Structures are given as structure tokens and as C-alpha cells.
Amino acid sequence: MLAIIAAFAVSTPIRADSWSPPSTQIFVSADQKSRVTITPRDLDSSLEYFRDNVKDKAKPGLPKNAQNRQASAVVEVISDAGEWKFGWKVDLINEISPVSAILSDDGRHLVTFDNWHVVGYGPSTIVQYNREEGFIRQFDLGYFLPPYYLEALPTSVSSRSWKHGEGTIEDNILHFDIIVPAKGSRPGKKKPETVGFQIDLNSGHVSKEDTRAWIDALFSALEVQKSQLEYEAQRITQLIQPLTAKAQMSERDWHGYLREAYWRLIDANGSSATKHLRPLDHKEYQKSVQWINDEFAEMAQNANEEDWLLSDVSIASSNQENLVKMLSDIANRAKSNDFRWGRVLIVVEERHWPQLEKAFAHTGIILHFVDPKVPVAPSLDRLKRVFNPDPQKYDGFLDGL
């Protein structure tokens, strides 16, 4: 029997959409007699990686003087004298590095899971290597899970939660637990319901361990997708209608309003942080103040960069006067061009716009305003993204709306 025992400096998600930089990882077999050291491909920085990805560059984020141009794994076995001895080495097919790995007791089989910054997606989600041949085979989750099951799994912006734990290997069979989709489940749940799955590392044959449990899991996934489709139908109905702010808006309502307003007015393909300034008598009012201040502080930190990514944030509050006062104070404390890499959508009535424009004039920020009393019309670009599988091949069918 073998299992993952230990790892250090592991490059795993810190939050749903935030990752630590890739770093060296060590995984030890269950009997402590074999270990694998995984070295990631060199990366200039996460930011350079994303920039190069947008530009479709080969080897995104690779430094000019890179020593490790490809991720690699070195397997060692322990000698009778208790010393680690080289066993074998293999270049890994991951773009940067896998997230985790499992090694057999004899050091012959190595299986890696997922990719740095992307969990649960892509052809190298599961990759098998062995001592004799190096790379053996790789699996996308779609190879053994139906589309509706994958769509029902809990997701974040970058990843999909698909398995729980690292699994074991017994008699050349890899065993691991796949998460059962459930209504309301979120990524990172400590004890999700799971079903067993196995891969024969000699033949590559995949099989489900408990037929009855898998049938139940598939039905659970269908129930989740049914709920998803009902929600999607409501969402699409709303997309073709003007966006309006209700007389009474909860914090959740405001976040939804801000996201949709941003997509309709600024960038249908973009992403914006959403911040709601809570009422003055809210017990966590100061937290909401700090969150907004933090967004502007981050913009100011990057003010001297010659080439940077725009920081998008959308802000609203039911107390418009207090929001205008707070934002004006932030602007008055700012230096010239402090917010030159910032783009902000502010939801306040039109009568407040001149005051904020004047306050932020010296900061270099890009301001957009939405009057909550004025409906926001549907966006053709937004609808293209929703209705068209490939927006680059738009056929004009929405022009009549």
C-alpha cells in the first residue's frame, strides 16, 4: 500500500482564486522508502505569466535566463544505510507544475494531479509516469465523468473541486475519492461526500468502485444541474431586461448589481472587485471601509509602474452621502497620479458625479458612474458572450433586440 505522506512548500490554492507562487515540492511514499522531488518550471512572476498568456506566448512567464525550462521530477529510494539514492528522473508535461503527486512504495509509479493555477481542468489533470518509460498517459476528467457531472461540481474562478484527499496505490491500482456534487456545495469543503474511483496503472483501465454509490452520485449531479439550469433561465431572462436597483437592496443584491453593471457598461469579458459600503450602524461597518481603502491603497502601490494591469473595482452603498464623503476623503489624501492604474465604477445619483470627478481629477483614475435611479440597458457585448459559443463569430442574430 502507498499514499502521500509528506510535502513541503506546496503550491496550493490559498483562497478560491488566489495562488502562492510555484515552488519545489517533496512527496514521500506510504512506507517512507521512496520520495519524489518536483521542481516547477521557472516563472518570472505570476503577473508576467498572465500577461504572456493573454498574448498567447509560448512558455508564458519564462525568464530569459531560466535554468528550469520545464517542470521535472526526481525519484529517490532509501538505501539499507538510510541514505537517499537517485532512482530516476522525468520531465513533466505540466505547463508550470502539478499541484500534488503520489508515489508508489517501490518508487516505480508516479501520478501527478492538476496544474498550478488550474485545478480540475485540462488534459493533464491526472498524469501517470513510471521508471521504465517515463510519461505513460494523461487523463482529462471528461474521459470518465459525464459533462453534467463536471458542470455540477463546485468551482471557483480558476478551478474545479473534483477530488478529496490524495488517494492510495495498492497492487498497481490507484484509488482516489471523487467529490459528489451537492446543492449549495462550495470549493474547499472539509468533508464532502465522495465516491471511490480507480485506475489500473499497468493497463490504464479506469473503473468505478461501488456501482450503487456511483448511480446515486450521478443522480445527485443531475439534481444540481437541474437547479443550475433553472437559475440560468432566470439569469438570462434578467439579462435581456434593463438592470434596475430595487428600493431596498441587500448586500448580496448590491454585489450582483455591481457585477452586472460592470459587464454591461465597461467590459463584458472583464472582471471587477465589488465593494459595498455598509450602513453606518452596521456592526461590521469598519470592515467595509477597510476593504474599499485597501483597493485604493493597492492602486497607489503600483502607481510608478510603467506597464501594469488596470485594477477594476465597483462600489455602491445604500447611504450615498456617506459613500461620496468617504471616496472624496480617499481622493483628497491621494497624490498626483496615485490611481493611474485604477478604473472604478461608482453607483451614486447623477447629482454626486461632479463632486467625485473634481475630487479624483488629480489621481489619474478612470471613473465610471451609474445612477441607481436610471435603468441600465442590456449590453450587446454582454449578450454575445452569453448566447454565442464563440463571440468572434457573431452572426448578428441579436441585432433586432
C-alpha positions as CSV (number, residue, x, y, z in Angstrom):
1,M,0.0,0.0,0.0
2,L,1.2,3.5,-0.7
3,A,0.0,7.0,-0.1
4,I,1.1,10.6,0.0
5,I,2.8,11.1,3.4
6,A,4.5,14.5,3.4
7,A,5.1,17.6,1.4
8,F,6.7,21.0,1.9
9,A,6.5,24.3,0.2
10,V,3.4,23.1,-1.6
11,S,1.9,25.4,-4.3
12,T,-1.8,25.0,-3.4
13,P,-4.7,27.5,-3.5
14,I,-4.7,29.9,-0.6
15,R,-8.2,31.1,-1.4
16,A,-10.7,30.2,-4.0
17,D,-8.9,32.4,-6.6
18,S,-5.6,33.2,-5.1
19,W,-2.4,31.1,-5.5
20,S,1.0,31.1,-4.0
21,P,4.0,31.1,-6.4
22,P,5.0,27.7,-7.7
23,S,7.8,26.1,-5.6
24,T,9.6,22.8,-5.1
25,Q,7.5,20.0,-3.6
26,I,8.5,16.7,-2.0
27,F,6.1,13.8,-1.7
28,V,7.0,10.6,0.3
29,S,5.6,7.1,-0.2
30,A,3.5,5.5,2.5
31,D,6.3,3.2,3.7
32,Q,8.7,6.2,3.8
33,K,11.2,4.4,1.5
34,S,10.7,6.4,-1.7
35,R,10.3,10.1,-2.4
36,V,9.8,12.4,-5.3
37,T,11.1,16.0,-5.6
38,I,9.1,18.1,-8.1
39,T,10.7,21.2,-9.4
40,P,8.5,23.7,-11.2
41,R,9.4,25.4,-14.5
42,D,10.9,28.8,-13.8
43,L,8.5,31.7,-13.6
44,D,9.4,35.4,-13.7
45,S,6.2,36.3,-11.8
46,S,2.5,35.4,-11.7
47,L,1.8,38.8,-13.3
48,E,4.1,38.1,-16.2
49,Y,2.6,34.7,-16.6
50,F,-0.9,36.1,-17.0
51,R,0.3,38.9,-19.4
52,D,2.0,36.4,-21.6
53,N,-1.0,34.1,-21.5
54,V,-3.2,36.9,-22.8
55,K,-0.7,37.4,-25.6
56,D,-0.7,33.6,-26.4
57,K,3.1,33.4,-25.9
58,A,4.8,30.1,-25.7
59,K,6.2,29.3,-22.2
60,P,4.3,32.3,-20.6
61,G,6.2,34.0,-17.8
62,L,9.5,32.2,-18.6
63,P,12.5,34.4,-17.6
64,K,15.2,35.0,-20.2
65,N,17.8,33.4,-18.0
66,A,15.7,30.5,-16.9
67,Q,17.5,27.4,-15.7
68,N,14.5,25.2,-15.3
69,R,12.6,25.5,-18.6
70,Q,10.4,22.6,-17.9
71,A,8.9,21.0,-14.7
72,S,10.7,17.9,-13.6
73,A,10.5,15.1,-11.0
74,V,13.4,13.2,-9.4
75,V,12.6,9.9,-7.6
76,E,14.8,8.6,-4.9
77,V,14.8,5.4,-2.8
78,I,16.3,4.9,0.6
79,S,19.2,2.6,0.9
80,D,19.8,0.0,3.7
81,A,22.1,2.5,5.2
82,G,19.3,5.0,5.4
83,E,20.6,7.3,2.7
84,W,18.5,8.6,-0.2
85,K,19.8,7.3,-3.6
86,F,18.9,8.5,-7.1
87,G,16.3,6.3,-8.8
88,W,15.1,8.1,-11.9
89,K,14.2,11.4,-13.4
90,V,11.4,12.6,-15.7
91,D,10.4,15.8,-17.4
92,L,6.7,16.6,-16.5
93,I,4.2,17.7,-19.1
94,N,2.6,20.3,-16.9
95,E,3.0,23.9,-18.1
96,I,4.4,25.1,-14.8
97,S,4.0,22.4,-12.2
98,P,1.5,19.9,-10.8
99,V,-0.4,20.7,-7.6
100,S,0.2,17.3,-5.9
101,A,1.6,13.9,-6.6
102,I,1.5,10.3,-5.3
103,L,4.4,7.8,-5.4
104,S,4.5,4.1,-5.1
105,D,6.4,2.4,-2.2
106,D,8.9,0.9,-4.6
107,G,9.3,4.3,-6.4
108,R,8.2,2.8,-9.8
109,H,4.9,4.6,-10.3
110,L,4.4,8.4,-10.1
111,V,1.0,10.1,-10.6
112,T,0.5,13.8,-10.6
113,F,-2.7,15.8,-10.2
114,D,-3.8,19.1,-11.6
115,N,-1.8,22.2,-12.7
116,W,-0.5,25.3,-10.9
117,H,-3.3,27.8,-11.1
118,V,-5.8,25.4,-12.6
119,V,-7.4,22.5,-10.7
120,G,-9.8,20.1,-12.3
121,Y,-9.4,21.3,-15.9
122,G,-7.3,20.2,-18.9
123,P,-5.7,17.1,-20.3
124,S,-3.0,16.9,-17.6
125,T,-5.4,16.8,-14.7
126,I,-4.2,13.2,-14.0
127,V,-0.8,12.2,-15.4
128,Q,1.0,8.9,-15.0
129,Y,4.7,8.2,-15.2
130,N,6.9,5.2,-14.4
131,R,10.5,4.3,-14.0
132,E,10.9,2.3,-17.2
133,E,9.1,4.5,-19.8
134,G,8.8,8.0,-18.2
135,F,5.5,9.5,-19.4
136,I,2.8,6.9,-19.8
137,R,-0.7,8.5,-20.1
138,Q,-2.8,11.5,-19.1
139,F,-6.5,12.0,-18.3
140,D,-8.9,14.8,-18.6
141,L,-11.8,14.5,-16.2
142,G,-14.1,14.3,-19.1
143,Y,-12.6,10.9,-20.0
144,F,-14.5,9.3,-17.2
145,L,-17.1,11.8,-15.9
146,P,-20.1,13.0,-18.0
147,P,-20.4,16.7,-18.8
148,Y,-23.3,17.3,-16.4
149,Y,-21.3,15.8,-13.5
150,L,-18.4,18.2,-14.2
151,E,-20.7,21.2,-14.5
152,A,-22.3,20.3,-11.2
153,L,-19.0,20.2,-9.2
154,P,-18.2,23.3,-7.0
155,T,-16.0,25.8,-8.8
156,S,-14.0,28.9,-8.3
157,V,-12.9,31.4,-11.0
158,S,-9.8,29.3,-11.8
159,S,-10.5,25.8,-10.5
160,R,-13.0,22.9,-10.0
161,S,-13.1,20.9,-6.8
162,W,-13.2,17.3,-8.1
163,K,-11.4,15.0,-5.6
164,H,-10.9,14.7,-1.8
165,G,-7.6,13.6,-0.4
166,E,-4.7,12.3,-2.4
167,G,-5.6,8.6,-2.6
168,T,-3.6,5.4,-2.3
169,I,-1.9,2.8,-4.6
170,E,-2.3,-0.9,-3.9
171,D,-1.1,-3.6,-6.2
172,N,-0.5,-1.1,-9.1
173,I,-4.1,0.2,-8.7
174,L,-4.5,3.9,-8.0
175,H,-7.5,4.6,-5.7
176,F,-8.9,8.0,-5.0
177,D,-12.2,9.7,-4.0
178,I,-14.2,11.9,-6.3
179,I,-16.5,14.6,-4.8
180,V,-20.2,14.0,-5.2
181,P,-21.9,17.3,-6.4
182,A,-24.5,18.6,-3.9
183,K,-26.7,21.7,-3.9
184,G,-25.0,24.6,-2.2
185,S,-21.6,22.9,-2.0
186,R,-18.5,25.2,-2.2
187,P,-14.9,24.6,-3.1
188,G,-12.7,23.5,-0.2
189,K,-15.5,21.9,1.9
190,K,-13.7,19.9,4.6
191,K,-15.8,16.7,4.5
192,P,-17.6,16.4,1.2
193,E,-19.5,13.3,0.2
194,T,-17.3,11.2,-2.1
195,V,-17.3,8.1,-4.3
196,G,-14.4,5.8,-5.0
197,F,-12.6,5.6,-8.3
198,Q,-9.6,3.6,-9.5
199,I,-7.1,3.4,-12.3
200,D,-5.0,0.3,-13.2
201,L,-1.6,1.8,-13.6
202,N,-0.5,-1.1,-15.9
203,S,-3.3,-1.1,-18.4
204,G,-4.8,2.4,-17.9
205,H,-8.2,0.9,-17.3
206,V,-10.5,3.1,-15.2
207,S,-13.4,1.9,-13.1
208,K,-15.9,3.0,-10.5
209,E,-15.6,1.1,-7.2
210,D,-19.2,1.0,-6.0
211,T,-21.9,0.8,-8.6
212,R,-24.8,1.8,-6.3
213,A,-22.9,4.7,-4.8
214,W,-22.0,5.9,-8.3
215,I,-25.6,5.8,-9.5
216,D,-26.6,7.9,-6.5
217,A,-23.7,10.3,-7.3
218,L,-24.8,10.7,-10.9
219,F,-28.4,11.4,-9.8
220,S,-27.1,13.9,-7.3
221,A,-25.2,15.7,-10.1
222,L,-28.3,15.7,-12.3
223,E,-30.3,17.4,-9.4
224,V,-27.6,20.0,-9.1
225,Q,-27.6,20.7,-12.8
226,K,-31.4,21.0,-12.8
227,S,-31.1,23.7,-10.2
228,Q,-28.3,25.3,-12.2
229,L,-30.4,25.4,-15.4
230,E,-33.4,26.9,-13.5
231,Y,-31.1,29.6,-12.2
232,E,-29.6,30.1,-15.6
233,A,-33.1,30.6,-17.2
234,Q,-33.8,33.3,-14.6
235,R,-30.5,34.9,-15.2
236,I,-30.9,35.1,-19.0
237,T,-34.4,36.5,-18.6
238,Q,-32.8,39.3,-16.5
239,L,-30.0,39.8,-19.0
240,I,-32.4,40.9,-21.7
241,Q,-34.2,43.3,-19.4
242,P,-32.9,46.7,-18.2
243,L,-30.8,46.5,-15.0
244,T,-32.5,48.3,-12.1
245,A,-31.8,48.8,-8.4
246,K,-34.6,47.9,-6.0
247,A,-35.8,50.3,-3.4
248,Q,-34.4,48.0,-0.7
249,M,-31.1,46.4,-1.6
250,S,-29.3,43.8,0.5
251,E,-25.5,43.5,0.4
252,R,-25.9,40.5,-1.8
253,D,-28.2,42.4,-4.1
254,W,-25.6,45.2,-4.4
255,H,-22.8,42.8,-5.3
256,G,-24.9,41.3,-8.1
257,Y,-26.0,44.7,-9.4
258,L,-22.3,45.9,-9.4
259,R,-21.1,42.8,-11.4
260,E,-23.8,43.2,-14.0
261,A,-23.4,46.9,-14.3
262,Y,-19.7,46.5,-14.8
263,W,-20.2,43.9,-17.5
264,R,-22.9,46.0,-19.3
265,L,-21.1,49.3,-19.2
266,I,-17.3,48.6,-19.0
267,D,-16.1,45.2,-20.1
268,A,-18.3,42.2,-20.9
269,N,-15.3,39.9,-20.8
270,G,-13.6,41.5,-17.8
271,S,-13.6,41.1,-14.0
272,S,-14.1,43.6,-11.3
273,A,-13.9,43.5,-7.5
274,T,-17.2,44.6,-5.9
275,K,-17.3,46.6,-2.7
276,H,-20.4,47.6,-0.7
277,L,-20.1,50.3,1.9
278,R,-22.3,49.1,4.7
279,P,-24.7,51.3,6.8
280,L,-23.1,53.4,9.5
281,D,-24.9,51.4,12.2
282,H,-23.8,48.0,10.8
283,K,-21.7,46.1,13.4
284,E,-19.1,45.5,10.7
285,Y,-19.2,48.9,9.0
286,Q,-15.5,49.5,9.6
287,K,-14.6,46.3,7.7
288,S,-16.3,47.5,4.6
289,V,-14.5,50.8,5.0
290,Q,-11.2,49.0,5.2
291,W,-11.9,46.8,2.1
292,I,-12.6,49.9,0.0
293,N,-9.5,51.7,1.3
294,D,-7.4,48.6,0.6
295,E,-8.4,48.7,-3.1
296,F,-7.2,52.2,-3.5
297,A,-4.0,51.5,-1.5
298,E,-3.2,48.7,-3.9
299,M,-3.7,51.0,-6.9
300,A,-1.3,53.6,-5.2
301,Q,1.3,50.9,-4.7
302,N,1.6,50.3,-8.4
303,A,1.4,54.0,-9.4
304,N,5.1,54.2,-10.5
305,E,4.9,51.1,-12.7
306,E,5.4,51.8,-16.4
307,D,3.4,48.8,-17.6
308,W,0.7,47.5,-15.3
309,L,-2.8,45.9,-15.4
310,L,-5.8,48.0,-14.6
311,S,-7.3,47.4,-11.2
312,D,-11.1,47.3,-11.6
313,V,-13.4,47.9,-8.7
314,S,-17.1,48.6,-8.5
315,I,-18.5,50.4,-5.4
316,A,-22.0,51.1,-4.1
317,S,-23.8,51.9,-0.8
318,S,-27.4,52.5,0.3
319,N,-26.1,55.6,2.0
320,Q,-24.9,57.6,-1.0
321,E,-23.9,60.7,1.0
322,N,-21.6,58.7,3.2
323,L,-20.1,56.9,0.2
324,V,-19.4,60.2,-1.5
325,K,-17.8,61.6,1.6
326,M,-15.6,58.5,2.1
327,L,-14.5,58.5,-1.6
328,S,-13.8,62.2,-1.5
329,D,-11.6,61.8,1.5
330,I,-9.7,59.0,-0.2
331,A,-9.2,61.2,-3.3
332,N,-8.1,64.2,-1.1
333,R,-5.4,62.1,0.6
334,A,-4.1,60.8,-2.7
335,K,-1.1,62.2,-4.6
336,S,-0.9,63.1,-8.2
337,N,-1.4,60.0,-10.4
338,D,-1.7,57.7,-7.4
339,F,-4.6,55.8,-9.1
340,R,-3.4,55.9,-12.7
341,W,-3.8,52.1,-12.9
342,G,-7.3,52.2,-11.4
343,R,-10.7,52.0,-13.1
344,V,-13.7,52.5,-10.8
345,L,-17.4,52.1,-11.3
346,I,-19.4,54.1,-8.7
347,V,-23.1,53.8,-8.1
348,V,-24.5,57.2,-7.0
349,E,-27.1,59.5,-8.3
350,E,-26.0,61.9,-11.0
351,R,-26.1,64.9,-8.7
352,H,-23.0,63.5,-6.9
353,W,-20.9,62.9,-10.0
354,P,-19.3,66.4,-10.3
355,Q,-18.1,66.3,-6.8
356,L,-16.4,63.0,-7.3
357,E,-15.0,63.9,-10.7
358,K,-13.4,67.0,-9.1
359,A,-12.0,65.2,-6.1
360,F,-10.3,62.5,-8.2
361,A,-9.2,64.7,-11.1
362,H,-5.5,64.8,-10.0
363,T,-5.3,61.0,-9.3
364,G,-5.2,59.7,-12.9
365,I,-8.1,57.3,-12.2
366,I,-10.7,56.3,-14.8
367,L,-14.2,56.9,-13.4
368,H,-17.5,55.4,-14.5
369,F,-20.8,56.3,-12.9
370,V,-24.2,54.7,-12.7
371,D,-27.3,56.4,-11.4
372,P,-29.2,53.8,-9.5
373,K,-32.5,55.5,-10.4
374,V,-31.8,55.1,-14.1
375,P,-32.2,51.6,-15.7
376,V,-29.1,50.2,-17.4
377,A,-29.9,48.9,-20.9
378,P,-28.9,45.4,-21.9
379,S,-25.4,45.2,-23.5
380,L,-25.0,43.6,-26.9
381,D,-21.4,42.6,-26.0
382,R,-22.7,41.0,-22.8
383,L,-25.5,39.1,-24.6
384,K,-23.0,38.0,-27.3
385,R,-20.9,36.4,-24.5
386,V,-23.9,34.6,-23.0
387,F,-25.6,33.4,-26.2
388,N,-22.6,32.9,-28.6
389,P,-20.2,30.0,-28.0
390,D,-17.6,31.9,-30.0
391,P,-18.1,35.7,-29.8
392,Q,-15.6,36.1,-32.6
393,K,-18.0,34.5,-35.0
394,Y,-21.0,36.7,-34.2
395,D,-23.8,36.1,-36.8
396,G,-25.9,39.2,-36.0
397,F,-28.9,37.3,-34.5
398,L,-29.1,39.7,-31.6
399,D,-29.2,42.9,-33.7
400,G,-33.0,43.0,-33.5
401,L,-33.2,43.4,-29.7
